[in-house]
Amino acid sequence: MSSADKSDLSHGSQSLRPALEAIGKAMDQRFDRLLQVPADSRRPLFEAMRHAAIGGGKRMRPLLVVAACDLFHVDRERALRVAIAIECVHVYSLIHDDLPCMDDDDMRRGKPTVHKAFDEATAVLAGDSLQVLAFEILADEATHEDPFARIELVAELARASGPAGMAGGQMMDLVAEHEIYDLGGVTRLQQLKTGALIGFCLEAGAIMGRVPEAQRTPLRGYARDLGLAFQIADDLLDVEGSADNTGKAVGKDAAAGKATFVSLLGVERARTQAAMLIDQAITHLGGYGDEADLLRAIARFAIERDR
């Protein structure tokens, strides 16, 4: 990564756009190297993985990892290894979420979903492959010289991705088409489906910096509040946004009859709640100085974005 890109990733308090562009570029470069297309019959699989992973997307989770690592002066290249691991898991989840057996979507990040661009079997394999690639990256000594740190990273990402995290939340989301959730149920669903991976991003920075467990409470509070605010913003975009901006279909939750923060609170109360959560998230960073400016900027962006 160039010195200019590093600078852009380090000064998010002025504007988040340079930081988002820098992390997007860094992720695309690394995926391009990781997913070189072989000259054999695996070619469609690698092409499908590249289709999903390269280009588009907010890359918020990788940026959160870098921002959290910056708090503890973690080497940037090592931080980016963890960042691409979380993006692997996120992209795998999008591929599978878009399948006909799940949300049955045709567009993602402004282009055809993987099962539309290729086929369903290839999409399943592409998602599976990206998921395991994440753990291969974290387990490599290049990520951290301390094997205990690597084990903790693997364990935390597994926990955040599985039935106690993202996958469990997705199951609750599927059931939501047939059951009516109250506000507590929707909050629990989103804490698992969206919040667990966001929580890992902050936890990863502490793990990489070898921060003791007792000192991670502020980061966990930030992640919890940011995750809920981020999802409320997504719900608002599903109601008020456009497919051109979001790069995916909108209005699907209402059409499916799913309870969301917006359907339960109304647009204005939901917007107010999101703003309050962002204020709380930023308050959790009160013990940090300028090194937390990027995390503060990410929090503000979470409810100001249009995609």
Rosetta blueprint (number, residue, H / E / L):
1 M L
2 S L
3 S H
4 A H
5 D H
6 K H
7 S H
8 D H
9 L H
10 S H
11 H L
12 G L
13 S L
14 Q L
15 S L
16 L H
17 R H
18 P H
19 A H
20 L H
21 E H
22 A H
23 I H
24 G H
25 K H
26 A H
27 M H
28 D H
29 Q H
30 R H
31 F H
32 D H
33 R H
34 L H
35 L L
36 Q L
37 V L
38 P L
39 A L
40 D L
41 S L
42 R L
43 R H
44 P H
45 L H
46 F H
47 E H
48 A H
49 M H
50 R H
51 H H
52 A H
53 A H
54 I L
55 G L
56 G L
57 G L
58 K L
59 R L
60 M H
61 R H
62 P H
63 L H
64 L H
65 V H
66 V H
67 A H
68 A H
69 C H
70 D H
71 L H
72 F L
73 H L
74 V L
75 D L
76 R H
77 E H
78 R H
79 A H
80 L H
81 R H
82 V H
83 A H
84 I H
85 A H
86 I H
87 E H
88 C H
89 V H
90 H H
91 V H
92 Y H
93 S H
94 L H
95 I H
96 H H
97 D H
98 D L
99 L L
100 P L
101 C L
102 M L
103 D L
104 D L
105 D L
106 D L
107 M E
108 R E
109 R L
110 G L
111 K E
112 P E
113 T L
114 V H
115 H H
116 K H
117 A H
118 F L
119 D L
120 E H
121 A H
122 T H
123 A H
124 V H
125 L H
126 A H
127 G H
128 D H
129 S H
130 L H
131 Q H
132 V H
133 L H
134 A H
135 F H
136 E H
137 I H
138 L H
139 A H
140 D L
141 E L
142 A L
143 T L
144 H L
145 E L
146 D L
147 P H
148 F H
149 A H
150 R H
151 I H
152 E H
153 L H
154 V H
155 A H
156 E H
157 L H
158 A H
159 R H
160 A H
161 S H
162 G L
163 P L
164 A L
165 G L
166 M H
167 A H
168 G H
169 G H
170 Q H
171 M H
172 M H
173 D H
174 L H
175 V H
176 A L
177 E L
178 H L
179 E L
180 I L
181 Y L
182 D L
183 L H
184 G H
185 G H
186 V H
187 T H
188 R H
189 L H
190 Q H
191 Q H
192 L H
193 K H
194 T H
195 G H
196 A H
197 L H
198 I H
199 G H
200 F H
201 C H
202 L H
203 E H
204 A H
205 G H
206 A H
207 I H
208 M H
209 G L
210 R L
211 V L
212 P L
213 E H
214 A H
215 Q H
216 R L
217 T H
218 P H
219 L H
220 R H
221 G H
222 Y H
223 A H
224 R H
225 D H
226 L H
227 G H
228 L H
229 A H
230 F H
231 Q H
232 I H
233 A H
234 D H
235 D H
236 L H
237 L H
238 D H
239 V H
240 E H
241 G L
242 S L
243 A H
244 D H
245 N H
246 T H
247 G L
248 K L
249 A L
250 V L
251 G L
252 K H
253 D H
254 A H
255 A H
256 A H
257 G L
258 K L
259 A L
260 T L
261 F H
262 V H
263 S H
264 L H
265 L H
266 G L
267 V H
268 E H
269 R H
270 A H
271 R H
272 T H
273 Q H
274 A H
275 A H
276 M H
277 L H
278 I H
279 D H
280 Q H
281 A H
282 I H
283 T H
284 H L
285 L L
286 G L
287 G L
288 Y L
289 G L
290 D H
291 E H
292 A H
293 D H
294 L H
295 L H
296 R H
297 A H
298 I H
299 A H
300 R H
301 F H
302 A H
303 I H
304 E H
305 R L
306 D L
307 R L
